[in-house]
Amino acid sequence: MVRQVHYGIALFLSSAGGLVIEIVAGRLIAPYVGMSLYTWTAIIAVVLAGLSGGHWIGGRLAGADVGEDRACRRLAVLALLRVLSGPLVTSGLGPVAVVILLSTALFLLPSLFVGIVAPILTKLAVDRRPTEPGPVIGRMYALGTLGSIGGTLGAGYLFISWIGSTGTIIVVAFVYGALALLFAAMGRGRAGAVTAVFLAAALLGLGVWGQSVRAYVSPCMTESDYFCIRVDEFTESSGRPSALMVLDHLVHSINDRDDPEILYSPYIHFVDEYLRRRAGKRPLGQPLAAFFIGGGGFTLPRAWAQTFPGARLTVAEIDPAVTAAAREKMWLDSGHAALDIRHRDARALLQSMPVRPTFDVVFGDAFRDISVPAHLVTREFHSEIASRLKPGGFYAVNVVDHGGEPRFLAALVRTLGIDFSAVEVWAEADELEAALMGTGQRVTYVVIAGQTSGDRPVLTATHGIVRHWRQWPLPALNERVGGDLPLLTDDFAPVDRLMAHLLTAPEE
């Protein structure tokens, strides 16, 4: 009966570790390739493929000729690739063009080794109770499933928040190492002892090697429930005391320490200039009221808090850790009278507000490269925004899409056209020129939606960095992408499919 308990505990822990790795996998590779539906699809498919292959191999290894002695020694190899997961992910591996290859390289073999365990342990458990194979098999399956549930909940609600992705990998490696040593020691005779000694030496060697290449150092300054957050100096590029915030693998915000009105990001600068041109220095009535979908480094809220006295700026930033990083490292005065910072999903927050004209500007800045929250691009959300804009107000949203075939951009424009009479697409002049010629690759656009349009198709910066932006005529945009694009709704918003070409498009 004691051995039955051992086998049950081992299966529970191994199954838990497998699901911990599946949950943590997305966070591990996010600093290198970001997060999207394609990332999670690749991870889940690779892990399931590894488990399937492992189950088949484990079944072959757990034949009738395999006794407890040999089976325990075979379980001893389980820890090796688990320990390698940390070094592979954190040893400087750069972004890759196809997330499937990275997922396969990192997680196929570890998942395969996890899959080997269950058939062998189940066979050993049945051998101990040969007259009750049904109850024993059912119990082992149940324990494996419970372990998977425990691993999922533990990774999602505890481990990542407490010790981060790298720390979680190390804990899983330690657990598997302990299990491997235990089963090696359980093997009878000299072979079991030799296996245990060899495994202990191998684990020690891998640990030393991983430490030497800084494999166990997280690339994140802070790893929150949502992002890998890093803040770096930007002084060398700007010549001024400034800092940039990286969320997962992309720069999200750049702040100047001494002058919040210096806007280094072109799309942020454009929204500021567009507001000034449409409304003048004291825009759309007094005071300025703006709603920000996403805070990041709070670059534009900082600027407008200084520019427009008495402004009311509501910022929906879902991640408190992002706000903390902006406050501690990017000179955000979170207690400024103009700022009302809410740590909630932007759509949920907006929908909780009264349905009446409240804001002069709504600015959507929650899109990160190809990672686009689908519930923030649908017709239903746009109607919520339109109902809360004052007369003459507008909605601005940044969109990263392909210059040659911006299908998501065009679908978003079509969807916005249902609730807004005027929709405009802007980009930096050089980028738009390349897009119009069909030669551009990745372009950052800004879409403006309102009931009235701007007065000129060209915009030149009036302050700060010298820049020029141009408007893309909508007939030319529609002609480029064709008319077979879907309306984006809560029921159907295929954002990842529309942006799939960005996964394989080469970087310029």
C-alpha positions in Angstrom: 0.0 0.0 0.0 2.9 2.4 0.7 4.2 1.9 -2.8 0.7 2.7 -4.2 0.8 6.0 -2.3 4.3 6.7 -3.8 3.1 6.0 -7.3 0.0 8.2 -6.8 2.0 11.1 -5.4 4.5 10.8 -8.2 1.8 10.9 -10.9 0.0 13.8 -9.2 3.2 15.8 -9.1 4.4 14.9 -12.6 1.0 15.8 -14.1 1.0 19.1 -12.1 4.4 19.9 -13.4 3.3 19.3 -17.0 0.5 21.8 -16.7 2.6 24.3 -14.9 5.0 24.3 -17.8 2.1 24.7 -20.3 0.8 27.7 -18.5 4.3 29.2 -17.9 5.4 28.5 -21.4 3.5 31.5 -22.8 5.1 33.8 -20.2 8.5 32.4 -20.8 8.6 33.2 -24.6 6.6 36.5 -24.4 9.7 38.6 -23.9 11.0 37.3 -27.2 8.0 36.9 -29.5 5.1 38.4 -27.6 1.7 36.9 -27.0 -1.1 36.1 -29.4 -3.6 33.5 -30.2 -1.0 31.9 -32.4 1.5 31.7 -29.5 -1.0 29.9 -27.3 -2.1 27.6 -30.1 1.5 26.6 -30.8 2.2 26.0 -27.1 -0.9 23.9 -26.5 -0.4 21.8 -29.7 3.3 21.2 -28.9 2.6 20.2 -25.3 -0.2 17.8 -26.3 2.0 16.3 -29.0 4.8 15.7 -26.5 2.4 14.2 -24.0 0.9 11.9 -26.7 4.4 10.8 -27.8 5.4 10.3 -24.2 2.3 8.2 -23.4 3.1 5.9 -26.4 6.8 5.5 -25.4 5.8 5.0 -21.8 3.4 2.3 -22.8 6.2 0.5 -24.7 8.6 0.9 -21.7 5.9 -0.5 -19.3 5.7 -3.9 -21.0 5.1 -7.1 -19.1 8.8 -7.7 -18.7 9.4 -4.4 -16.9 9.5 -4.7 -13.1 9.6 -2.1 -10.5 13.4 -2.0 -10.5 13.8 -1.1 -14.2 10.9 1.2 -14.3 12.1 3.3 -11.4 15.5 3.8 -13.1 13.8 4.9 -16.4 12.0 7.6 -14.5 15.3 9.1 -13.4 15.9 10.9 -16.7 12.8 13.0 -16.1 14.6 16.0 -14.7 17.2 16.6 -17.3 15.3 18.5 -19.9 13.3 20.3 -17.3 16.5 21.8 -16.0 17.5 22.8 -19.5 14.2 24.8 -20.1 15.5 27.7 -18.0 18.8 28.1 -19.8 17.3 27.7 -23.2 14.7 30.5 -22.7 16.9 32.9 -20.7 20.3 32.6 -22.4 19.9 35.4 -24.9 17.7 33.7 -27.5 16.4 36.5 -29.8 13.0 36.9 -31.4 12.0 34.2 -33.9 9.9 34.5 -37.0 7.7 31.5 -36.3 6.6 30.8 -32.7 5.9 27.2 -33.5 9.6 26.5 -33.9 10.5 28.1 -30.6 7.6 26.3 -28.8 8.7 23.0 -30.3 12.4 23.5 -29.4 11.7 24.4 -25.8 8.6 22.3 -24.8 8.3 19.2 -27.0 10.8 17.0 -25.3 10.0 18.1 -21.7 6.3 17.3 -22.4 7.3 14.0 -24.0 9.2 13.0 -20.8 6.2 14.0 -18.7 4.0 11.8 -20.9 6.3 8.8 -20.3 5.6 8.8 -16.6 1.9 7.9 -16.4 1.9 4.6 -18.3 4.9 3.3 -16.2 3.5 4.4 -12.9 0.1 3.0 -13.8 1.6 -0.3 -14.8 3.6 -0.5 -11.5 0.4 0.3 -9.5 -1.5 -2.4 -11.3 1.3 -4.9 -10.6 0.8 -4.2 -6.9 -2.9 -4.9 -7.1 -3.3 -7.3 -10.1 -6.7 -8.5 -8.9 -8.2 -4.9 -9.1 -6.9 -3.4 -12.4 -10.0 -1.3 -13.0 -10.1 0.6 -9.7 -6.3 1.1 -9.8 -6.3 2.5 -13.4 -9.2 4.7 -12.6 -7.5 6.0 -9.4 -4.3 6.8 -11.3 -6.1 8.6 -14.1 -8.0 10.6 -11.5 -4.8 11.5 -9.7 -3.2 12.6 -12.9 -6.1 14.8 -13.8 -6.2 16.3 -10.3 -2.5 17.0 -10.6 -3.1 18.8 -13.9 -5.9 20.9 -12.3 -3.6 21.7 -9.4 -0.8 22.7 -11.7 -3.0 24.9 -13.7 -4.4 26.7 -10.7 -1.0 26.9 -9.0 0.7 28.4 -12.0 -2.0 30.9 -12.9 -2.8 32.1 -9.4 0.2 31.5 -7.3 3.6 30.7 -8.8 3.9 33.3 -11.6 2.7 36.1 -9.3 5.0 35.1 -6.4 8.2 33.8 -8.0 7.9 34.6 -11.7 8.3 32.3 -14.8 11.9 31.5 -14.3 11.5 30.8 -10.6 8.6 28.5 -11.5 10.7 26.5 -14.0 13.4 26.1 -11.3 10.9 24.9 -8.8 9.4 22.3 -11.3 13.0 21.2 -12.1 13.7 20.7 -8.4 10.5 18.7 -7.9 11.3 16.5 -10.9 14.9 16.1 -9.8 13.8 15.0 -6.3 11.4 12.5 -7.8 14.0 11.2 -10.2 16.5 10.7 -7.3 13.8 9.0 -5.2 13.0 6.5 -7.9 16.6 5.9 -8.7 17.3 5.2 -5.1 14.3 2.8 -5.0 15.9 0.7 -7.7 17.4 -2.4 -6.2 21.1 -3.2 -6.3 24.1 -1.4 -7.6 22.4 -0.1 -10.7 20.0 2.0 -8.8 22.7 3.6 -6.7 24.9 4.3 -9.7 21.9 5.9 -11.5 21.2 8.1 -8.4 24.8 9.3 -8.2 25.0 10.0 -11.9 21.7 11.9 -11.8 22.8 14.0 -8.8 26.1 14.9 -10.5 24.3 15.8 -13.8 21.9 18.0 -12.0 24.7 19.8 -10.1 26.6 20.3 -13.3 23.6 21.7 -15.1 23.0 24.0 -12.2 26.5 25.3 -12.2 26.5 25.7 -16.0 23.1 27.5 -16.0 24.4 29.9 -13.4 27.5 30.7 -15.4 25.4 31.7 -18.4 22.9 33.6 -16.3 20.2 31.2 -17.4 18.2 31.7 -14.2 18.1 35.5 -14.3 14.7 36.7 -15.4 14.7 39.2 -18.3 11.9 41.1 -16.5 12.4 43.9 -14.0 8.9 43.0 -12.8 6.8 40.0 -13.8 3.2 40.8 -13.1 0.0 38.8 -13.7 -0.2 40.3 -17.2 3.3 41.3 -18.5 7.0 41.0 -18.3 7.9 44.6 -17.5 11.2 46.2 -18.0 12.3 49.9 -17.8 15.5 51.0 -19.5 17.4 54.2 -19.9 16.8 56.1 -23.1 19.4 58.8 -22.5 21.9 57.6 -25.2 19.3 57.9 -28.0 17.6 61.1 -26.9 20.5 63.0 -25.3 18.2 63.8 -22.4 17.3 62.0 -19.2 14.6 59.7 -20.4 13.4 56.1 -20.0 11.5 53.5 -22.0 9.1 50.8 -20.8 9.1 47.4 -22.5 6.0 45.2 -22.0 6.8 41.6 -23.0 9.0 42.2 -26.1 8.0 45.6 -27.3 8.7 49.2 -26.3 5.4 50.6 -25.2 6.3 54.1 -23.8 9.2 56.6 -23.8 9.1 59.4 -21.2 11.3 62.5 -20.8 12.1 63.2 -17.2 12.1 67.0 -17.3 9.6 67.8 -20.0 6.5 65.6 -20.4 5.5 67.4 -23.6 8.5 65.9 -25.5 6.9 62.9 -27.1 9.4 60.4 -28.6 6.8 57.9 -29.9 5.5 59.2 -33.3 1.9 57.9 -32.8 1.7 59.5 -29.4 3.0 62.7 -30.8 0.4 62.6 -33.6 -2.5 62.2 -31.2 -1.3 65.2 -29.3 -0.8 67.3 -32.4 -4.2 66.2 -33.8 -6.0 67.3 -30.6 -4.2 70.7 -30.7 -5.1 71.3 -34.4 -8.8 70.3 -34.1 -9.4 72.2 -30.9 -6.7 74.7 -30.1 -4.8 75.1 -26.9 -8.0 74.9 -24.8 -9.8 72.1 -26.5 -13.5 71.2 -26.8 -14.7 73.1 -23.8 -13.2 73.4 -20.3 -11.7 71.4 -18.9 -10.4 68.7 -21.3 -11.8 65.3 -20.5 -10.1 62.3 -21.9 -10.4 58.5 -21.4 -7.3 56.4 -22.0 -7.6 52.7 -22.9 -4.3 51.5 -21.4 -1.8 53.4 -19.5 1.7 51.9 -20.0 4.2 54.6 -19.2 1.4 57.2 -19.0 3.2 59.3 -21.6 0.3 61.2 -23.0 -1.5 61.6 -19.6 1.6 63.1 -18.2 1.8 65.5 -21.1 -1.8 66.6 -21.1 -1.8 66.9 -17.3 0.8 69.6 -17.8 -0.5 71.1 -21.0 -4.2 71.6 -20.1 -4.9 73.1 -16.7 -7.9 71.5 -15.0 -8.0 68.5 -17.3 -9.8 65.4 -16.2 -7.9 62.3 -17.4 -9.3 58.9 -16.7 -6.8 56.1 -17.4 -7.8 52.5 -17.5 -4.7 50.4 -16.9 -5.5 46.8 -16.1 -2.1 46.0 -14.5 -1.2 47.8 -11.2 2.4 46.7 -11.7 2.6 48.7 -14.9 1.4 51.8 -13.0 3.9 51.1 -10.2 6.8 50.8 -12.7 5.8 54.1 -14.4 5.6 55.8 -11.0 8.9 54.4 -9.7 11.0 54.6 -12.9 9.3 56.9 -15.4 8.4 60.0 -13.3 4.7 59.5 -13.2 3.0 61.6 -10.6 0.1 59.2 -10.0 -1.3 61.6 -7.4 -1.7 64.5 -9.8 -5.1 66.2 -9.6 -5.8 65.6 -13.3 -5.3 61.9 -13.2 -7.9 59.3 -12.2 -6.1 55.9 -12.6 -8.3 52.8 -12.5 -6.9 49.3 -12.5 -9.6 47.7 -14.5 -10.3 46.4 -18.0 -11.0 49.5 -20.1 -14.2 48.2 -21.6 -15.6 47.1 -18.3 -14.7 50.5 -16.8 -16.3 52.5 -19.6 -19.5 50.4 -19.6 -19.8 51.1 -15.8 -20.0 54.8 -16.5 -23.2 56.7 -17.3 -24.3 56.7 -20.9 -23.9 60.4 -21.6 -21.4 62.6 -23.4 -18.5 62.8 -21.0 -15.2 62.8 -22.9 -13.6 65.0 -25.5 -11.1 62.3 -26.5 -10.9 58.5 -26.1 -7.5 57.2 -26.9 -7.0 53.4 -27.4 -3.4 52.4 -26.6 -3.8 48.9 -25.4 -2.7 47.1 -28.6 0.8 45.7 -28.5 2.1 44.7 -32.0 0.0 41.7 -33.1 -1.5 41.2 -29.6 -4.8 42.9 -29.9 -7.6 42.3 -27.3 -10.5 41.4 -29.5 -13.1 42.8 -27.2 -11.6 46.3 -27.7 -12.1 46.4 -31.5 -15.8 45.3 -31.9 -18.8 47.2 -33.0 -20.4 46.8 -29.5 -17.4 48.5 -27.9 -17.4 51.3 -30.5 -21.0 52.1 -29.7 -20.1 52.4 -26.0 -17.3 54.9 -27.0 -19.5 56.9 -29.4 -22.3 57.3 -26.7 -19.8 58.9 -24.3 -18.1 61.4 -26.6 -19.0 65.0 -26.5 -20.0 66.8 -29.7 -16.9 67.3 -31.7 -15.0 64.7 -29.7 -13.1 61.8 -31.3 -11.8 58.4 -30.7 -8.1 57.7 -31.6 -6.5 54.2 -31.6 -3.1 53.0 -32.7 -2.9 50.0 -35.0 0.1 48.0 -36.1 -0.5 46.3 -39.4 1.2 45.4 -42.7 1.9 48.2 -45.1 1.2 46.2 -48.2 -2.0 44.5 -47.1 -3.4 46.0 -43.9 -6.5 43.7 -43.6 -7.1 44.2 -39.9 -6.8 48.0 -40.3 -9.4 48.0 -43.1 -11.7 45.7 -41.1 -11.5 48.0 -38.1 -12.2 51.1 -40.3 -15.2 49.4 -41.7 -16.5 48.5 -38.3 -15.9 52.0 -36.9 -17.9 53.4 -39.8 -21.1 52.0 -38.3 -21.0 54.3 -35.3 -18.9 57.2 -36.6 -19.6 59.4 -39.6 -16.0 60.2 -40.2 -13.1 57.7 -40.0 -9.5 58.7 -40.9 -6.3 56.7 -41.1 -3.0 58.4 -40.5 0.7 57.4 -40.4 4.1 59.1 -40.6 4.6 60.5 -44.1 7.5 58.2 -45.0 5.8 55.1 -43.7 2.5 55.9 -45.5 4.4 56.6 -48.7 5.9 53.1 -48.5 2.5 51.6 -47.7 0.9 53.4 -50.6 3.5 51.9 -52.9 2.9 48.4 -51.4 6.5 48.1 -50.3 6.1 48.8 -46.6 6.2 46.1 -44.0 5.2 46.8 -40.4 3.5 50.3 -40.1 2.1 52.0 -37.0 -1.2 53.7 -38.0 -3.5 55.9 -36.0 -7.2 55.7 -36.7 -9.4 58.7 -35.9 -13.1 58.2 -35.6 -15.7 60.9 -34.9 -18.8 62.6 -36.3 -16.8 65.3 -38.0 -13.5 65.0 -40.0 -10.3 67.0 -39.9 -9.7 69.9 -42.2 -6.5 68.9 -43.9 -4.9 65.5 -45.0 -1.4 66.6 -43.8 -0.2 67.3 -40.3 3.1 68.8 -39.3 4.4 68.9 -35.7 4.2 72.3 -34.1 6.4 71.4 -31.1 8.9 68.9 -30.1 10.5 66.5 -32.6 10.0 67.6 -36.3 7.6 65.1 -37.9 5.1 65.0 -40.7 2.0 62.8 -40.9 -0.3 62.0 -43.9 -3.9 60.7 -44.1 -4.5 57.6 -46.2 -7.6 58.2 -48.4 -10.2 55.5 -47.5 -11.1 54.7 -51.1 -7.4 53.9 -51.7 -7.3 51.8 -48.6 -10.5 49.9 -49.5 -9.2 49.3 -53.0 -5.9 47.9 -51.6 -7.5 45.2 -49.4 -10.8 44.4 -51.2 -14.3 44.3 -49.9 -14.4 40.8 -48.3 -13.5 41.9 -44.8 -15.7 41.0 -41.8 -17.4 43.4 -39.4 -15.8 42.9 -36.0 -18.4 42.0 -33.4 -18.4 40.4 -30.0 -19.5 37.2 -31.7 -16.9 37.2 -34.5 -13.7 39.2 -34.4 -10.9 37.2 -36.2 -8.2 39.6 -35.3 -5.4 37.1 -35.3 -6.4 35.7 -38.8 -6.5 39.2 -40.2 -3.0 40.0 -38.8 -1.5 36.6 -39.5 0.9 37.9 -42.2 2.7 39.9 -39.6 3.9 36.7 -38.0 5.9 35.8 -41.0 6.7 39.2 -42.5 10.5 39.9 -42.2 11.6 42.8 -40.1 12.9 45.8 -42.0 
